[in-house]
Amino acid sequence: MYSLKNKVLAITRNKIEASEFSELVTSEGGIAMALPAIEVVPKTQSNIIGFINLVKSLKNEELYCAFLSPRVIDFLFDGSVKICKSDQLIALLNSCIVVAIGPKTRQRLIEHGIEVRLVPERYSSQGLIELFAKMENTKGKKIVIPRSEASDDFIGNALSALQMEVSVFLLYTIRTSRITPVWKEFISLLEQKRVDAIIFTSASNVNAFFEITRRISYEGKITALLRHVEAVITIGPMTSRELKKHKIQFFESEEHTIPGTIKVARRIFGNSTPEGSASRQG
């Protein structure tokens, strides 16, 4: 019943962001490790001003606004405090056709009083593209995307290829986290072959993971150590693409959510379920 019992599962998120993961793992008798891989840094407030001004200027037109993570929502609301009142921002966003990339992003928008009109069937960048590709006529449709500077241009380029008018505003950037004691504990467990699974949650976290292990003087050794980890799991295709560059074998979650990665782990550790299916890649 408890396929995660006594298993050590690490995730490339800080303790707060890993709370859902930790609850799921510990509820099944496992041991969760939160590895803070990245830190977020706000961009200049002018980017938020530009976003608000554009949405205002198109208030009476059909305008899509796509949110790609809960974090970008937090940065938008926190960063706009000195620019406009919260209820004004809510009214402005509700004048758009708001799109959330997945359930967590949708929930965060709802918490702020935003009506979410569209969520893709697949909770990923590719799923978002598929959502718009299925529309009868996307030519000339306007979409605004507030996002991280670290995100690539995949979504913007793909929507532009659908002849949409795409405006992107970079609200924050990221940097690799400092080395904390939990990282040294993690490396020690890796050496003892006691880490059973590692979940990578973004391409940025993949890069930060290898940067941090390099700083701990494990460059060239980490790949060998990861071979002893039974389940290296990615949350989706963008994360997988980055991990492939490091020649690491992994399983990709078909459901691009934290519960989806846990389903994969359950299957690998003996409690096979159809919704948790995934094949080893890399």
N, C-alpha and C positions, 0 to 999 in steps of 0.2 A: 504493500500500500504506500509506503514512504520510500520511494526510490532515491530520494535525495538524502536519506538519513546518513549522518556522519560524513557526508561529502563536503569538501571545501570548494565553494564557488566564488570566484572573484569577478568584479565588474569594474569597467573603466569609468567610474563616476565617483563624485564625492559622496559623503555619508548622507547628506540631505537628499540629493538627487537619486540616491540608490535606495531610498526608504521603501518603495514598493517592492523592489527586488529582494531586499533583506527580509521583508515580511513574508514574501512567498517562500523563500528558501528556508527560513527558520520554522515556518509553519509545517514544513515537511521534514523537519529534523536535521536540516543541513546547516552548514556554517557559512555565513556570507562575509565577504571581504569587499569593502569599498576602496577602490584605488583612485584617488583624485589625480586625473591625468592632465586636465586643462583648467585654466582660470580665464574668466571672461573680463574684458575691458571695454567700457563704453566708448563709442566713437563720439565725435563732436556733436553738440546739440543741434547744429545746423542741419544735420541729416534728418532729425525728427521734424524740425521746422519745415524742411522741404517736403517731407511726406505729408504732413498735415495740410500744407498749402496746396499741394497737388490734388489731394482728395477734396478739399474745399472747392477748388476750381472746377472739378468734374462732378460736383454733388448732384446735379440734375441730369447726369448722363448715366448710362449703364456702365458701371465700373466694378470689376472684380478686385477683391483684395485677398491675397493668399498668405496665410500664416503657416510657417514650416516647423515651428516648435513652440512649446509653452514659454521658453526663455525669451524669445523675441517679443512676446506679448508683455512680459514683465518689464523689459527694457523700454518698450514703447510707453507704457503707462507711467513708469517711474520717471522716465526722462521728459515727459510732457507736462509735469506738474507745474513748472514755471511758465509754460507756454499757453496752456488753456485748462479750463476746469475739467474734471473727470467726466461730468455729465455731457459736456460739449464734445469730448473725444468719443464717448459712447454713441452719441447721436450721429456724429460724423461717420463712424465706422458702420453704424446700422443703416446708413444711406447707401452703403456698398452691398454687393453680393459677396458675403464673406465666405471664404473657403478655408477649411482646416485640414491639414495633411493627415491627421489621425485623431483617435479618441482623446488622448491626453491634451492635445492642442485645442480640440473642440471644448473639452471640459473647462480649460482655463479661460477661454473666451466667454463661455456661458457664465462663469463666476464673475466676470467683469461686466455682465449685462449685455453681451454682444450676441446677436442672433446669427447662428451659423447655418447657412443655407446649403452648403455642399461639403461632402466628405468623400474622397475617392474610395472605391472598393478595396484597393490595395493601399495600405498606409505607407507610402513611399513616394520619392520623387517621380519614379516611373508611373506610379498609380495616379499622381496628380496630372501628369501629361496625358495619360489615357482618358482621364475624366474630360479634359477639354477636347481631345481628339475625337471623342464620340459626339460632340456637338455638331449640329448640321452646318453651321457657318461661323467660323471663328475669325474670319478676315475683318480687321479693323476693330475687333473687340479690345477694350482697354483693361489692363490688369496691372496692379501695383503690388510689389512684393517687398516687405521689410524683412531683412535677414541678416545673417552674420557675414562678415567680410571673409571668413574662412570657408564659407560654402563656395562650391564651384559654380560655373555658369551654365550647368546642364539644363536646369529648368528654364532659365531665361532664353537660352538658345533654342530649346525645343519649342517653347511657346511662340517665339519669333518665327520659327519655321512654319507654324500654323497660321502665320500672318496676323498674329495678335500684336497690339502695341504694348510693349512691356516696359514698366518703370521699376527700377530696383533701388532701394534705399538701404544702405549698410548701417545698422544701428549699433553693432558691437564687433569687436574682434576677439581673438583668443590667443593665449600664450601657454606654453608648457608649464605645468605646476612645479613648484619646488619639491625637492625630495623630502618626504615625511617619514616618520618611523614605520608606518604601515607598509611602505614600499620595501624597506629592508626586511621586515617580517615576511612579506610576500616572496622575496627572493630566497630567503632562508627555507621557506616551505617548498619552493620550486626545487631547490637543491636536494631536499629530502624526499622529493617525488610525492608530496602530500597535497598538491593542488589538483583537484579533479576536473575543474572547468574554469574557463575564462570567457567572459562575455564582453565583446567589443561593441560599443553602441554608436560609434560614428567614425568617419574617416579621420577626423582630427584627433580622436582618442587613440586610434591606431598609431598615428605618427608620434603623438606625445608618449605613448607607451614605450616605443623603441628609443625615443630620445632620452627618456628618464633612465631606462635600463643601460643605455650607453654611458650616461653620466655616473652610474653606479659601477662603472668599469665592467659591464657585462656585454659590451659590444662583441659580437662573434660567438658568444656563449649562449645568448638567450634563445636562439633558434634550436639549438640542441636540447636545452632545458624544456622548451615547449613541446618537444616530441613526446615527453613523458606525461603531458596533460591529456587526459582521455577525451575531453570535449572542449575544443576552441570553437566558440559560436559567435556568429555575427548577426546583427539585428536586421541587416538588409543589404541590397546590392552595392550601394556606394561604399559601405564599410568593407564589404567583401573585396571589392576592386582594389582598395588600398592594401588590404592584408595580403593579397596575391603577390604584390610587389616584394614582399618579404619572404615569399616561398614557404608560407605556413599553411598546412592543411587545416581545414575548418569545415564546420557545418553552418549553413545559412538558414535562418528562420524564415519559413514561408509567410508567417504572420509577423509583420515588422513592428513588433511591440515587445516590451519586457515580458509579459505573460507568454508571448510566442516563443521567446528564447528559453523560458523555463520548460515549456512543453517539449522542446527539442532535447533539453537536458534530461527530462524524465524518460524519454524514449531511449536515449543513449545509456542511461543507467538502469534500464530494465523494465520500465513501465510503459511499453509501447502504446501510442495512441495515434490514430490517423492524422489528427490535426497538428501533431508535433513532428510529422515526418520531414526529413531533410537528408540529403546525401552529402557525403564528404567531398569537399572541393579543395582546390589549391594545389 
